[in-house]
């Protein structure tokens, strides 16, 4: 499998406070903002603060973070991992925000989110004015 891009995904308890921390206190530049999140440049990586993705029951259980790994074809990646007997925590599916995602959990319970970005998704468009 070929990893095309990656980022650390954090779902903070207080989104606005965390954005201010990374932007103002730490001084990270914003790579992109979307309705429910902010992505910061962090050297050769990215840090995404997401205000979405809470548990289905609306609880505020702490989210330890995740590693976001972009692949060309998430369904092929799932088949490859299954052939290696890697347990799939959540099968590949298209999300309401348009990305195709699959989850795997590492031995320390860190979630790896494998992501396929469709050709027509805003992440593939030049958003500069």
MDTraj code that builds the backbone (N, CA, C; nanometers):
import mdtraj as md
import numpy as np

residues = "UNK UNK UNK UNK UNK UNK UNK UNK UNK UNK UNK UNK UNK UNK UNK UNK UNK UNK UNK UNK UNK UNK UNK UNK UNK UNK UNK UNK UNK UNK UNK UNK UNK UNK UNK UNK UNK UNK UNK UNK UNK UNK UNK UNK UNK UNK UNK UNK UNK UNK UNK UNK UNK UNK UNK UNK UNK UNK UNK UNK UNK UNK UNK UNK UNK UNK UNK UNK UNK UNK UNK UNK UNK UNK UNK UNK UNK UNK UNK UNK UNK UNK UNK UNK UNK UNK UNK UNK UNK UNK UNK UNK UNK UNK UNK UNK UNK UNK UNK UNK UNK UNK UNK UNK UNK UNK UNK UNK UNK UNK UNK UNK UNK UNK UNK UNK UNK UNK UNK UNK UNK UNK UNK UNK UNK UNK UNK UNK UNK".split()
xyz = np.array([
    [0.0841, -0.1173, 0.0000],
    [0.0000, 0.0000, 0.0000],
    [0.0883, 0.1231, 0.0000],
    [0.0398, 0.2269, -0.0630],
    [0.1132, 0.3528, -0.0744],
    [0.0390, 0.4594, 0.0055],
    [0.1064, 0.5221, 0.1013],
    [0.0474, 0.6310, 0.1790],
    [0.0776, 0.7609, 0.1047],
    [-0.0266, 0.8362, 0.0691],
    [-0.0107, 0.9590, -0.0083],
    [0.0081, 1.0819, 0.0801],
    [-0.0553, 1.0842, 0.1967],
    [-0.0462, 1.1967, 0.2891],
    [-0.0885, 1.1467, 0.4262],
    [-0.0544, 1.2229, 0.5291],
    [-0.0959, 1.1845, 0.6635],
    [-0.1140, 1.3092, 0.7488],
    [-0.1860, 1.2905, 0.8585],
    [-0.2011, 1.3971, 0.9571],
    [-0.2442, 1.3357, 1.0885],
    [-0.2254, 1.4094, 1.1955],
    [-0.2744, 1.3710, 1.3271],
    [-0.4123, 1.4334, 1.3414],
    [-0.5100, 1.3563, 1.3842],
    [-0.6463, 1.4057, 1.4021],
    [-0.6770, 1.4119, 1.5511],
    [-0.7184, 1.5301, 1.5981],
    [-0.7530, 1.5508, 1.7389],
    [-0.8961, 1.6025, 1.7443],
    [-0.9773, 1.5459, 1.8326],
    [-1.1135, 1.5954, 1.8546],
    [-1.1184, 1.6525, 1.9957],
    [-1.0879, 1.7798, 2.0096],
    [-1.0765, 1.8392, 2.1436],
    [-1.2111, 1.8544, 2.2132],
    [-1.2070, 1.8570, 2.3452],
    [-1.3269, 1.8791, 2.4253],
    [-1.3777, 2.0209, 2.4013],
    [-1.2869, 2.1194, 2.3989],
    [-1.3232, 2.2587, 2.3741],
    [-1.2534, 2.3024, 2.2453],
    [-1.3253, 2.2911, 2.1343],
    [-1.2683, 2.3183, 2.0021],
    [-1.2093, 2.4596, 1.9922],
    [-1.2848, 2.5614, 2.0298],
    [-1.2378, 2.7008, 2.0178],
    [-1.1116, 2.7239, 2.1009],
    [-1.1075, 2.6686, 2.2198],
    [-0.9905, 2.6836, 2.3068],
    [-0.8681, 2.6163, 2.2432],
    [-0.8882, 2.4993, 2.1832],
    [-0.7769, 2.4284, 2.1202],
    [-0.7284, 2.5005, 1.9948],
    [-0.8206, 2.5555, 1.9155],
    [-0.7789, 2.6323, 1.7978],
    [-0.6933, 2.7500, 1.8419],
    [-0.7380, 2.8226, 1.9429],
    [-0.6603, 2.9368, 1.9935],
    [-0.5233, 2.8913, 2.0426],
    [-0.5174, 2.7767, 2.1096],
    [-0.3899, 2.7256, 2.1597],
    [-0.2922, 2.6979, 2.0457],
    [-0.3343, 2.6187, 1.9469],
    [-0.2440, 2.5833, 1.8370],
    [-0.2104, 2.7037, 1.7487],
    [-0.3083, 2.7907, 1.7242],
    [-0.2880, 2.9070, 1.6369],
    [-0.2116, 3.0181, 1.7077],
    [-0.2564, 3.0567, 1.8268],
    [-0.2022, 3.1750, 1.8936],
    [-0.0870, 3.1441, 1.9894],
    [-0.1061, 3.0455, 2.0760],
    [-0.0023, 3.0141, 2.1742],
    [0.1159, 2.9418, 2.1112],
    [0.0884, 2.8383, 2.0317],
    [0.1957, 2.7627, 1.9668],
    [0.2441, 2.8341, 1.8413],
    [0.1551, 2.9055, 1.7736],
    [0.1934, 2.9826, 1.6557],
    [0.1936, 2.9055, 1.5249],
    [0.1132, 2.7985, 1.5155],
    [0.1084, 2.7216, 1.3914],
    [0.0246, 2.7942, 1.2863],
    [0.0680, 2.7870, 1.1619],
    [-0.0061, 2.8474, 1.0507],
    [-0.1212, 2.7553, 1.0106],
    [-0.2304, 2.8153, 0.9689],
    [-0.3471, 2.7391, 0.9252],
    [-0.3274, 2.6957, 0.7806],
    [-0.3416, 2.5661, 0.7578],
    [-0.3322, 2.5105, 0.6227],
    [-0.4680, 2.5198, 0.5542],
    [-0.5751, 2.4958, 0.6322],
    [-0.7089, 2.5000, 0.5748],
    [-0.8103, 2.4979, 0.6863],
    [-0.9232, 2.5620, 0.6626],
    [-1.0351, 2.5586, 0.7558],
    [-1.1575, 2.5076, 0.6806],
    [-1.2429, 2.4349, 0.7508],
    [-1.3696, 2.3910, 0.6939],
    [-1.4736, 2.4076, 0.8023],
    [-1.5978, 2.3881, 0.7704],
    [-1.7064, 2.4168, 0.8633],
    [-1.6881, 2.3673, 1.0051],
    [-1.6315, 2.2507, 1.0229],
    [-1.6204, 2.1926, 1.1567],
    [-1.4771, 2.1539, 1.1905],
    [-1.3798, 2.2271, 1.1365],
    [-1.2425, 2.1917, 1.1698],
    [-1.1397, 2.2883, 1.1156],
    [-1.0213, 2.2761, 1.1708],
    [-0.9068, 2.3570, 1.1298],
    [-0.7861, 2.2648, 1.1184],
    [-0.7129, 2.2786, 1.0090],
    [-0.5925, 2.1988, 0.9856],
    [-0.4730, 2.2928, 0.9909],
    [-0.3732, 2.2567, 1.0707],
    [-0.2534, 2.3380, 1.0881],
    [-0.1325, 2.2712, 1.0242],
    [-0.0414, 2.3516, 0.9723],
    [0.0880, 2.3004, 0.9288],
    [0.1694, 2.2677, 1.0535],
    [0.2384, 2.1550, 1.0519],
    [0.3235, 2.1148, 1.1641],
    [0.4479, 2.0484, 1.1062],
    [0.5389, 2.1291, 1.0551],
    [0.6575, 2.0741, 0.9894],
    [0.6156, 1.9999, 0.8644],
    [0.6588, 1.8757, 0.8511],
    [0.6238, 1.7955, 0.7346],
    [0.4920, 1.7212, 0.7536],
    [0.4196, 1.7545, 0.8577],
    [0.2922, 1.6892, 0.8843],
    [0.1844, 1.7938, 0.9016],
    [0.0659, 1.7485, 0.9332],
    [-0.0473, 1.8359, 0.9605],
    [-0.1124, 1.7917, 1.0905],
    [-0.1728, 1.8868, 1.1612],
    [-0.2534, 1.8574, 1.2795],
    [-0.3926, 1.9092, 1.2502],
    [-0.4921, 1.8219, 1.2590],
    [-0.6304, 1.8625, 1.2343],
    [-0.7083, 1.8608, 1.3645],
    [-0.7706, 1.9738, 1.3972],
    [-0.8622, 1.9813, 1.5101],
    [-1.0025, 1.9713, 1.4522],
    [-1.0767, 1.8706, 1.4938],
    [-1.2107, 1.8471, 1.4399],
    [-1.3155, 1.8687, 1.5480],
    [-1.4134, 1.9515, 1.5164],
    [-1.5235, 1.9753, 1.6098],
    [-1.6373, 1.8774, 1.5842],
    [-1.6180, 1.7836, 1.4932],
    [-1.7207, 1.6841, 1.4597],
    [-1.6706, 1.5463, 1.5014],
    [-1.7557, 1.4466, 1.4818],
    [-1.7136, 1.3090, 1.5055],
    [-1.7300, 1.2616, 1.6479],
    [-1.8150, 1.3258, 1.7245],
    [-1.8417, 1.2782, 1.8598],
    [-1.9088, 1.1408, 1.8538],
    [-1.9128, 1.0744, 1.9655],
    [-1.9811, 0.9450, 1.9730],
    [-2.1269, 0.9617, 1.9316],
    [-2.1858, 0.8569, 1.8763],
    [-2.3236, 0.8624, 1.8285],
    [-2.4224, 0.9047, 1.9376],
    [-2.3902, 0.8750, 2.0626],
    [-2.4822, 0.9107, 2.1710],
    [-2.4619, 1.0545, 2.2188],
    [-2.3697, 1.1296, 2.1552],
    [-2.3463, 1.2689, 2.1897],
    [-2.2584, 1.2888, 2.3115],
    [-2.2068, 1.1808, 2.3682],
    [-2.1233, 1.1933, 2.4875],
    [-1.9923, 1.2642, 2.4542],
    [-1.9271, 1.3123, 2.5569],
    [-1.8006, 1.3818, 2.5383],
    [-1.6846, 1.2982, 2.5902],
    [-1.6906, 1.1687, 2.5631],
    [-1.5813, 1.0796, 2.6019],
    [-1.4535, 1.1291, 2.5341],
    [-1.3433, 1.1425, 2.6084],
    [-1.2198, 1.1915, 2.5464],
    [-1.1783, 1.1061, 2.4274],
    [-1.1328, 1.1727, 2.3241],
    [-1.0851, 1.1060, 2.2025],
    [-0.9330, 1.1153, 2.2045],
    [-0.8621, 1.0021, 2.2102],
    [-0.7169, 1.0061, 2.2262],
    [-0.6408, 1.0515, 2.1020],
    [-0.7107, 1.0727, 1.9928],
    [-0.6433, 1.1122, 1.8693],
    [-0.6387, 0.9964, 1.7729],
    [-0.6026, 1.0270, 1.6501],
    [-0.5961, 0.9249, 1.5464],
    [-0.4914, 0.9657, 1.4444],
    [-0.4454, 0.8672, 1.3703],
    [-0.3538, 0.8920, 1.2599],
    [-0.4340, 0.8790, 1.1322],
    [-0.4373, 0.9844, 1.0522],
    [-0.5141, 0.9925, 0.9270],
    [-0.4181, 0.9605, 0.8140],
    [-0.4446, 0.8530, 0.7386],
    [-0.3551, 0.8071, 0.6332],
    [-0.4299, 0.8023, 0.5004],
    [-0.3897, 0.8882, 0.4070],
    [-0.4560, 0.8910, 0.2771],
    [-0.3973, 0.7837, 0.1865],
    [-0.4865, 0.7064, 0.1243],
    [-0.4470, 0.6018, 0.0290],
    [-0.5233, 0.6242, -0.1016],
    [-0.4757, 0.5602, -0.2090],
    [-0.5423, 0.5761, -0.3389],
    [-0.6796, 0.5090, -0.3416],
    [-0.6872, 0.3871, -0.2845],
    [-0.8109, 0.3093, -0.2888],
    [-0.8297, 0.2407, -0.1532],
    [-0.9200, 0.2936, -0.0724],
    [-0.9388, 0.2415, 0.0628],
    [-0.9978, 0.1004, 0.0619],
    [-1.0748, 0.0662, -0.0406],
    [-1.1342, -0.0674, -0.0480],
    [-1.0274, -0.1718, -0.0816],
    [-0.9343, -0.1353, -0.1679],
    [-0.8210, -0.2231, -0.1984],
    [-0.7311, -0.2356, -0.0757],
    [-0.7124, -0.1252, -0.0049],
    [-0.6312, -0.1281, 0.1178],
    [-0.6955, -0.2199, 0.2208],
    [-0.8275, -0.2134, 0.2342],
    [-0.8962, -0.3013, 0.3283],
    [-0.8730, -0.4473, 0.2913],
    [-0.8861, -0.4806, 0.1636],
    [-0.8641, -0.6186, 0.1195],
    [-0.7207, -0.6631, 0.1482],
    [-0.6260, -0.5732, 0.1245],
    [-0.4848, -0.6052, 0.1504],
    [-0.4619, -0.6321, 0.2986],
    [-0.5172, -0.5467, 0.3854],
    [-0.4997, -0.5652, 0.5294],
    [-0.5700, -0.6915, 0.5781],
    [-0.6886, -0.7190, 0.5252],
    [-0.7600, -0.8410, 0.5630],
    [-0.6804, -0.9643, 0.5211],
    [-0.6127, -0.9576, 0.4055],
    [-0.5328, -1.0719, 0.3608],
    [-0.4147, -1.0962, 0.4542],
    [-0.3738, -0.9934, 0.5269],
    [-0.2664, -1.0057, 0.6272],
    [-0.3223, -1.0339, 0.7660],
    [-0.4547, -1.0572, 0.7721],
    [-0.5250, -1.0871, 0.8962],
    [-0.5222, -0.9711, 0.9961],
    [-0.5200, -0.8479, 0.9440],
    [-0.5295, -0.7293, 1.0287],
    [-0.6778, -0.7076, 1.0583],
    [-0.7169, -0.7025, 1.1857],
    [-0.8585, -0.6789, 1.2171],
    [-0.9012, -0.5380, 1.1731],
    [-1.0164, -0.5301, 1.1096],
    [-1.0719, -0.4030, 1.0654],
    [-1.1733, -0.3585, 1.1711],
    [-1.1489, -0.2445, 1.2340],
    [-1.2386, -0.1954, 1.3390],
    [-1.3667, -0.1379, 1.2807],
    [-1.3573, -0.0765, 1.1636],
    [-1.4739, -0.0206, 1.0941],
    [-1.4478, -0.0318, 0.9458],
    [-1.5341, -0.1031, 0.8745],
    [-1.5122, -0.1288, 0.7321],
    [-1.5194, 0.0003, 0.6515],
    [-1.4581, -0.0038, 0.5346],
    [-1.4566, 0.1111, 0.4446],
    [-1.5988, 0.1487, 0.4036],
    [-1.6249, 0.2779, 0.4082],
    [-1.7545, 0.3303, 0.3674],
    [-1.7414, 0.4781, 0.3363],
    [-1.8356, 0.5295, 0.2578],
    [-1.8342, 0.6727, 0.2294],
    [-1.9013, 0.7452, 0.3449],
    [-1.8337, 0.8496, 0.3923],
    [-1.8839, 0.9287, 0.5035],
    [-1.9735, 1.0415, 0.4524],
    [-2.0570, 1.1002, 0.5399],
    [-2.1426, 1.2113, 0.4971],
    [-2.0633, 1.3297, 0.4398],
    [-1.9364, 1.3450, 0.4803],
    [-1.8538, 1.4557, 0.4306],
    [-1.7821, 1.4203, 0.3004],
    [-1.8133, 1.3041, 0.2441],
    [-1.7654, 1.2698, 0.1107],
    [-1.6424, 1.1824, 0.1028],
    [-1.5661, 1.1708, 0.2091],
    [-1.4467, 1.0867, 0.2073],
    [-1.4873, 0.9408, 0.2287],
    [-1.4050, 0.8492, 0.1789],
    [-1.4239, 0.7060, 0.2034],
    [-1.3223, 0.6696, 0.3114],
    [-1.3696, 0.6132, 0.4224],
    [-1.2816, 0.5879, 0.5370],
    [-1.2983, 0.4459, 0.5908],
    [-1.1875, 0.3935, 0.6445],
    [-1.1833, 0.2640, 0.7111],
    [-1.0974, 0.2808, 0.8358],
    [-1.1339, 0.2146, 0.9458],
    [-1.0583, 0.2273, 1.0703],
    [-0.9916, 0.0955, 1.1089],
    [-0.8694, 0.1076, 1.1566],
    [-0.7927, -0.0030, 1.2138],
    [-0.7401, 0.0477, 1.3476],
    [-0.7319, -0.0398, 1.4476],
    [-0.6819, -0.0007, 1.5784],
    [-0.5470, -0.0677, 1.6027],
    [-0.4482, 0.0123, 1.6417],
    [-0.3157, -0.0453, 1.6655],
    [-0.3109, -0.1109, 1.8038],
    [-0.2007, -0.1785, 1.8389],
    [-0.1936, -0.2491, 1.9677],
    [-0.2095, -0.1598, 2.0900],
    [-0.1857, -0.0283, 2.0761],
    [-0.2019, 0.0639, 2.1879],
    [-0.3350, 0.1384, 2.1831],
    [-0.4273, 0.0885, 2.1004],
    [-0.5622, 0.1440, 2.0868],
    [-0.5666, 0.2794, 2.0164],
    [-0.4643, 0.3111, 1.9387],
    [-0.4653, 0.4304, 1.8544],
    [-0.5384, 0.3946, 1.7260],
    [-0.6315, 0.4791, 1.6847],
    [-0.7076, 0.4544, 1.5630],
    [-0.6290, 0.5031, 1.4420],
    [-0.6173, 0.4173, 1.3418],
    [-0.5615, 0.4546, 1.2124],
    [-0.6799, 0.4690, 1.1186],
    [-0.6973, 0.5883, 1.0631],
    [-0.8079, 0.6134, 0.9704],
    [-0.7496, 0.6174, 0.8303],
    [-0.7798, 0.5150, 0.7511],
    [-0.7354, 0.5099, 0.6118],
    [-0.8408, 0.5828, 0.5299],
    [-0.7982, 0.6792, 0.4482],
    [-0.8900, 0.7690, 0.3786],
    [-0.8628, 0.7697, 0.2291],
    [-0.9709, 0.7615, 0.1525],
    [-0.9644, 0.7803, 0.0073],
    [-1.0395, 0.9096, -0.0229],
    [-0.9742, 1.0009, -0.0965],
    [-1.0363, 1.1289, -0.1330],
    [-1.0887, 1.1168, -0.2761],
    [-1.2224, 1.1190, -0.2951],
    [-1.2776, 1.1089, -0.4307],
    [-1.2327, 1.2256, -0.5189],
    [-1.2326, 1.2018, -0.6489],
    [-1.1889, 1.3045, -0.7440],
    [-1.2667, 1.4347, -0.7321],
    [-1.3942, 1.4295, -0.6952],
    [-1.4766, 1.5502, -0.6897],
    [-1.4828, 1.6142, -0.5514],
    [-1.4023, 1.5684, -0.4560],
    [-1.4046, 1.6212, -0.3198],
    [-1.3317, 1.7557, -0.3123],
    [-1.3766, 1.8477, -0.2251],
    [-1.3095, 1.9775, -0.2112],
    [-1.1600, 1.9698, -0.1774],
    [-1.1154, 1.8612, -0.1139],
    [-0.9720, 1.8480, -0.0853],
    [-0.8888, 1.8404, -0.2130],
    [-0.9516, 1.8079, -0.3241],
    [-0.8811, 1.7970, -0.4517],
    [-0.8930, 1.9245, -0.5348],
    [-0.9552, 2.0284, -0.4795],
    [-0.9734, 2.1524, -0.5546],
    [-0.8840, 2.2624, -0.5003],
    [-0.8452, 2.3517, -0.5872],
    [-0.7697, 2.4702, -0.5492],
    [-0.8692, 2.5707, -0.4907],
    [-0.8594, 2.5973, -0.3611],
    [-0.9558, 2.6853, -0.2949],
    [-0.9092, 2.8300, -0.2869],
    [-0.7936, 2.8599, -0.3486],
    [-0.7478, 2.9994, -0.3472],
    [-0.8406, 3.0833, -0.4344],
    [-0.8610, 3.2079, -0.3941],
    [-0.9498, 3.2946, -0.4717],
    [-0.8848, 3.3425, -0.5987],
])
top = md.Topology()
chain = top.add_chain()
for i, resn in enumerate(residues, 1):
    res = top.add_residue(resn, chain, resSeq=i)
    for name in ("N", "CA", "C"):
        top.add_atom(name, md.element.get_by_symbol(name[0]), res)
traj = md.Trajectory(xyz[None], top)
